Amino acid sequence: MTSLSDVDLYSDLPRHIAELRDLGRGHPFLFYLELGFVVTGVMPDANGPGRPDIYMSKALGGERARGSV
């Protein structure tokens, strides 16, 4: 469970993503953050009302993976 659960994400989605927090239950998104993934989006209500999906991405190889653009 995260700070995205049971809130109206439609009201200000970018703010909710920026303020994303684990609510103390060890949500898997923390593991992926440690591996270098970033949150790239959210699908509100994907798993029922108040239960969003969190989309995460990571560059694989090349200049982008090292931080250059």
Buried (B, 14 or more C-beta within 10 A) or exposed (E): EBBBEEBEBEEEBEEBBEEBEBEEEEBEBEEBBEEEBEBEEBEBEEEEEEEBEBBBEEEEEEEEEEEEE
